[in-house]
């Protein structure tokens, strides 16, 4: 006997592959096992038993047919023993070897090939069916995808996150259903109560109590959360890989078409040749020289059994073929290269589960034939909503309230600030810190503020730096009148959330981002009309003009900052409408002249034109129209000289001219009697006009990084001077008049050519060692009593 286990390898697959075997493949597998048993049984009989038994016939060769042979077999040997027919020729009784020779020869020559090879053909055809059924499980191009898919599918099915996600959705649906039932019951009870007001004897209708059991939600530990996170990534990559082609679908169709063709071929030739299995076989061979006979009547000993086996085999083949035909109908009748999760979306409430295509869709269709629950649980890992919930859960595990409180710090304004950077999301535990006054979020993707935002009752400042955020309507109402300062930084200004422009209580709005190249010239910004309390507007971009929407807040805007990063600002006419503007910054705007629109700002107090291309400031005379201007910053430009008209700026208190190309200062600068701060450091000044001594209100004078070789003694007439920065010049001598600066508390002398310090520094009562920036050797050259005085606390 040939054990069936020897053929097991042809149909053996991994246990997980059974998920991709629908009922027709399972039925076909059992049919092939039955057909294989028929073939193996027939082959065993062929090998172990006599194949054919022959007896000599006394009929002439030309009259020999199956009928005389059958008659001979019916009469038996009795006729020969009674002598009814005389035997002629050689002896009638052949020896055993002659009979064996005749049996083998007639088996090869007279027996038809079909009954001769029937069991072998059954085995061969069955093996071909087995190979066709399991070929796509063995072929490298398909088996790798199937193995990967079944592995991921099993992990998704068993993942605790799948159970939790479906339980949460089930709980939400149940809650909504229970709420609806409770509302309907209360309405019905109210109606019954009104109907029975006049009948006191009747029992009052009581509303039905609805008890909804909360869903059992499993708790995920950190390890399970990380595993689920890895599953999301695997599913995403697998989907991209499998949806690119349809090799699985094509391979399955090809092997099914091959099986159908094989079925028809087997059915046709078996129906034609099955009648060739006969119990009686006539044999005519030239063996008279050896045996004395040339005609024989033979008996095919297994003909009766083979005919029964052939009937069973053909029946199994017919059932197998019908199964294959149904499979082809299923393959071509339905769009198997597309799979819709519509029912899953309706059941779970996860509306973002995407439909899939190609091989991914085909495998899911096969999975549905096994158990639709697999697809439902697998769909959880295709949902971005589910993934975001998982990320949120992992974040909450990692960022506990205690850990967040350790990151609380006081910012420059003295507010209690929480700063989070480069997180995959915003932890819900943030909203448990009700003491937070400023929230800074940087490089945090896809933020959606939950209703729990209302717990931050002290929140006044919000910074979103490369952190796009969505704000539900309920949270918008909470922030609308509470939030005072918001900072938004993004790649393009059109990414700024629209809800920002509806914060009515906002006082400061800081926006940073670029306009698209085609919109930079127009510089269109959302309307600011809702920002009734806005006082400070800061815009860092590449605008070609001042946004027209700035005029929406012209009646209350006090500070405007435009930082253009070098892009040229061409149109500034909108500035004229800002009647109450107090501070204006036009930084890196590519300006070559002071804009005339600035001179129309009667309430302007501070002007900053840093990092522009100013070469001439002849228009400085027009600043006399800005009667409240006290601070003028013209630093980091290319200004070569200061015009004499500077004397008109009588009320100016601070003048910044550092980082320019000045080589001299006008004597008229001494007529700016209100000047308290003068910064002309980082220039090319070689001398100073003595008229600077007229600046009796001057408290801060910065002359560092110039080419001064000497100072006029009149400088030391500025008796209110507290800070004098003379570092990195060419000074070789410091006048003893420095002792007249009684209020001096900071003196920088480093980087000069001084050989000694005047002893009169001891008269500067406010000057201490910490405020004296000079080389150690010069300091040690001072008298000991002066050093002791400076080192006193």
C-alpha positions, 0 to 999 in steps of 0.5 A: 500500500502507498500511504496517503501521507506521502501526498500530503505535501502537495496540499499542505499550507500554513494553518494561517492560510486557511483564512483565505480558503472559502467554502468552495476551496475547502470542498474542493480539497476534500474532493481531491482527497477522495479522488486521491484515495480512489487512485491510490486504491486502484494503484495498490490493486494493480500492483498487488494482484493479477492483472489478467487471466487468459485461457486458450480458445479453440475457435478459429482466429477469424471467428474469434470475438468476445461472444465465444469467449464469454460462452466459453467462460460460461461452459467452463472446463466441464465441457472439456472433461466430458470430451464433447470437443476433441482436442487437436494439435499440441497438448491442451494443458499448458504449464504455469510459465506458459500461462504467465507468459500468455497473461502478460502478453495479452495484458500488454497487447490486448487490454485497452490503455484506459483500464490499464492506466486508469488508477494512475491517471486518477492519481496524476489528475488529482495531484494536478488539481492539488497543485492548482489549488495550492500553487498561489500559496507556494509561488514566491511572488504571492506567498510572501504577500499572503504570509505577510497579510495573514500575520498582520491580520492575526495580530490586528484581530487579537490586538487589545486596541481593536477591542478597545476601539470597537468597545468605545464606538459601541459605547457611544452608539449605545449611549446615543440610543439610550438617550433617545429612548429616555427622551421618548419615554419622558415625552410619553410620560408627560403626555400621559400625565396631561391626559390624566390630570382630571382623573385622580383615581388613576395611577400616574404614568412613571417614566421608564428608567433606562439603565445602560451598562457601560461598555467593557473597555480594556486598559492598554499598558504602554507595551500594548500601546506601542505594539498597536502603534507598530501595527498601524505602521505595518498596515499602512506600508502593507496597503501601499505595497499590495494595492500597487498590483493584482498578482494575487487576483490574477494568479487565483483566476489563472489557476481556477481557469486551469482547473476548469479546463482540466475538469472538462478534459477529464470529463470528456475522455472518461465518458468516452473510454469508461466503456472500455473497462470490460470483464472479458477480453479477446486476445490474438497473439502469434504464440502457436509455436510456443503454446499451440494456440494463437487465440485466447479468452481473457478475464480482466479480474479488476474490471468490475471494481474499476468500473465502480471506481470510475463511476465514483471518480467521474461523480467526484470530478463533476462535483469538483467541476461544478464548484470550479464553475461557481468559483469562476462565476463569483470571480467575474460576477463581482468587482473583487478588485474593489472593497468597500467598508461602508457597512463597517463604517456604519457599524463602527462610526469610523467614517474615515475608513478608506475603501481599498483596491487590487490585491488588498481588496481581493484578499478581504473578499476572501476573508469575508467568505471565512468570517466577516468579523476579521475585516471589521476588526482589521478596518480599525487599523485603517482608520486615521481616527482610530490611530489618532485615538491610540496616539492620544492614549500613548501620549496620556500614558507618557505625559502624566500631569506630574511630568507636565507640572515639572515643565512649567516655567515663568515666561518674560511676562511673568506668566506660568507657561507650559511649552511642549515641542515635537510631540505626535499630539497634544496630551489630554493631561495638559487640560488638567493643569488649570493654573497654566496661563500661557501654552506654547506648542511647537512642531506638534502635528494635527492638534484638535482641542477637546472640550476639556480646554475649558478647564484652563480657566487662567489661559491668556496666551496661546502659541502655535508654532508649526502646529496646525490646530482645529478648535471645536465650536464649544472651545471657540466660545470659551476662548473668544473672550478669554484669550488675549495673546496668540502667536501663529507660525506656519509655512504659509499664511493661508494655513492660519486657522480661521477661528483665530480671526473670531477671537473678540477679546484678542489684544495681540496677534502675532503671525509668521508665514509666507504668502504664496509667490502669486499672492505676495504682491496682493498680500491678502489677509483675512478680515480683522473686523471681529478683533475689536480689542486688538492693540498689537499686530505682528506680521512676519512674511514676504508681503508686497504691501501692507495688508488692506485688512489692517485698516479694519483695526485702525481705530484701536491698533497701537502697535504694528510690526512688519518683518519682511525678511528682505522682501521689498515692501512697495505699498504703505499707503494703508499706514495713513489710516492708522490714526492711533498707532503708537509703535511701528516696526518695518524690519527688513522690508527693503526700504531705501527711503523713509516712507512718507506714509509714516509722517502722517502718523500723528500719534506715533511714539516709536519707529523702528526701521532696522535691517533696511537699505537706507542710505540717506535720511534727508526726510528726517525733517518731516518727523517734526509732524510726529510730535509724539515721536520719542524713539527712532531706530535707524540701526543696521542700515547703510546711512553715511551721514546724519543731516542737520535737520536732526535738530528739529527733533526736540522731543526725541529721547532715543536715537539708534544709529548703530551698524551704519557707515557714519564717519562723523556726527553733525554738531546740530545733534547737540540741539536735541535737548530731550535725547536720553539715549544715543547709540552710534556704535559699530560705525566709522566715527573718528571724532565727536562734536563738542556740542554733544556736551549740550545733551544734559538729559543724556543717560546712555551713550554707546560709542563702541566699535568705532575709530575714536582716538580722543574724546572732547572734554565736553562729553563729560558735561553730561552729568546725568550720564549713567552708561558710557560705552567706549570699548574697541576704539583707538583711545590712548587717554581718558580725560580726568574729567570723567570724574564729573560723571557722578551718576555713572554706573557702567563704563566700558573701556576694553579694546583701546590703547589706554596705558592707565586709568585716571584716579578721578574714576574714584569720584564716580560714586555709582561706578562699581567693579562689576560695571567697569569693563576694562583689562585687568592690568589697567584695573590693577593700576588704580590706587588700592583705595579706589579699588576697595571703594569700587569693590564695596557692596 
